[in-house]
Amino acid sequence: MNFLDKDLEEYIENHTIDAPQLLAKLDRETYANVYMPRMLSGHMQGRMLSMLSYMISPQRILEIGTFTGYSAISLAEGLKEDGKIITIDINEELEDMVRRYIVEANLEDIIDYRVGNAIEIIPTINDLFDLVFIDADKGNYSNYYNLVYDKVKKGGYIIADNVLWSGKVLEKNRKKIDKDTAAILKFNEEVHRDQRVENVLFPVRDGLMILRKL
């Protein structure tokens, strides 16, 4: 679902700084060779993630849902000098591609890429994070949030992607509530009512919920 006029989207893209050449290359390869390429963060959202990372200046980032690595590489741009990212994805088929781009970006010592089930991996991580980015299976959004909350520093941020779910958060845009839509609705309501955080829902692409831990 397109939330903005196509020409307006083009205007926004044209007035957003270009992505680095490596990310443009990763974008092209993803769309040429990978199933469901629209899962990629892409130019405008990638630049927004980079900008947010620069603003927060995190030392530790946790990403749940690597896909082909575009968002991890974008987030890495704003890390402190000694910063690290742990990124988790369950899709083994994309591992070679992701690792190749991490190496090409000279981030192999900065991005700790782990392949497996995030529900199982997150409890084994002892770090405290300044920023967590959730962009994985929608059915587990509430589970991911609950697993990472205590691992986020006071004043730290949690960002969740796809919280508008192609507009299906509104009853008029759906015929029925499927399980993923139900999970997104549940997550949005839970975090909005959680008095431990402040939240703003940004209408960027498919929606970014940005939470600050109080």
N, C-alpha and C positions, 0 to 999 in steps of 0.2 A: 504493500500500500504506500502510495506517495502522499506525504503530508503537505508538501509544498508544491507550488507550481513548478513545472520542469524548468522553465526559463529562470525562475528565481533560484532554484537549486544550482543551475549553471553559473548564475551571477555570484552566488556564495562561494562556489568552488574557485571561480576566477579571482576572487578577492581574498583567498586564503593562501598563505605562503606554500610554495611547492614542497612536496615531500622530497627527502634525499633520493638520489638516483637509485640506490640499493632498494629502497622501499617501493619505488615505482617499478623496478624490475620484479620484485616479489609479488606485487599486485598483478602484473601481467602474467607471470607464471602460474599464479593461483587460479586466475580466470581461465587460463588455457588448459590446465591439467588437473584441477582438483574439483571433486564433487562438492556441490553447494558453495560456490565461491563467494556468494553474497554474505557468508559468515565472516569474511574478512572485514576488519575495521575500516580500511580504505583511507583515502586522502584526507578528507575533512575531519573525520572522527580521529584518525591517527594524529593529525596535527593538534587536535584538541587534547588528546591524551598526553602528547608531548608537552603542550603548554601547561596543563595541570601538573604534570610531573615537575616542570621547572618551577612552578609557583610553590609547590609543596616542598621541593628539594629533599626528597626522601633518601634515607640511607638503606632501607630495606623495603622491597616490594614483593608481594605475593600475587601471582596471577593464576586464576583458575580458568583454564580453557585457553590453550596456546594457539590452536588451529595451525596456521602456517608460520606464525612468529611475528606477524606484522605489528601487533599491539605491544608485544614484549620489547621489540626493538625500538618502537616509538617511546614507550615509557622509560627506557634506559637512558634516553637523551637528557632527562632532568635529574638523574641520580647524583648524589654527592660523589666526590672523587673516589671514596672507598666503598661506594654503594654496591648492592647486590640485588638480583631478582631471582626468586624461585618461581618457575612457571610449570604448571602441571597440565597434562592432557592425556586422555585415555587412548587416543588414536595412534596405534603403532605404525600404521601405514604412512603417516606423514613425518615420521621421525627423521629419516635421512634428509628430507628437504629442509626441515626446521634446523637441524644441526648444521647443514651446509650454509644456510644464511646467517646463522649465529657466528660461524667462523668467518664468513666473508665480511661481516660487520665488525670483526675484531672484538667480539663480546663473549668469547668462550670462557673467559675468567670472571665474567660479570653475571651472565645469565646461566643459572642452574636449572637446566631443563630436565624434568622428570616425567617419564611415561608411566601411567598407571591410573588407578582409581583415586580421585582426589579425596573422596570420603574416607579412604583408608590412609592416605598419605598425610593429610593435614594434621591429624592427631600426633604424628611422629615428629612434627616440626617444632622446635623449641624457640625459634626466633620471635622477636617482637617486630611488628611491621608498622611503617608510617603510612603505607598505602596498600590496599587490597583491591584488585580488579577482578570482578566475577563476570565471566562470559562463557559459561559452559551449559550443560543440560539444564533446561528450565525447571524440570521437576524437582531438582535438588537445590534451588536457589535458597529456600529457607534453611535447609540443612547446612549449606555452605556458610551462610550468614552466622548461624549459631556456632558453627565450628571455629570460625575465624574471629569472632567478636573479642574473645579474651586474648587473642594474639595481636590485637591492634593497640598501639600506644594511645594514651589519653591525648586527645587532640588530633589523632590520626584519622584517615579517611578510608571509606569503603565505597567503591564505585561499581554499580551493577548495570550491565548493558541489556538492551532489548526489553525494557520494562513497559514499553507501549505495545509491544507484540503485534506489530502491523495494524495497530488501531483496534485490535480485538479486546482490549481492556474496556471498550465501550460496547454496551449491549447492541446498539444499532449496527455495529460492524461485524456481528457474528450471528450465525443461525443457531448455534448451540455452544456450550462451553466444553471444549476439549480439555484433556488433562494438562497440557502445557499452559493454556490460557488460565485455567483454574490455579495452577501453581504460581503464575506471575501475579494474578489478582491477590492471592494469599500473601505472597511476599511483599507486594506494595503496601497492603493494608498493615501487615505486621510491623514493617520498619517505620511506616508513617506514625504508628501509635507507640512506638518504642521511645520512651522518654529518656533513654540513655544516649540518644543520638539526635542531631539536627539533620533534616533532610530537605533537599531540593530536587525536583524531577525536571531535568533538562530535556526539552524536545529536540534533541540532536539525533538525526537519523531515526533509529527505532526506540529512542528514549534512553537516557542515562540517569539513573538514580544516584545522587551523590550524597553521602552520609558522613557527618563529622561526629566522632566519638567524644562525648562530653566528659 
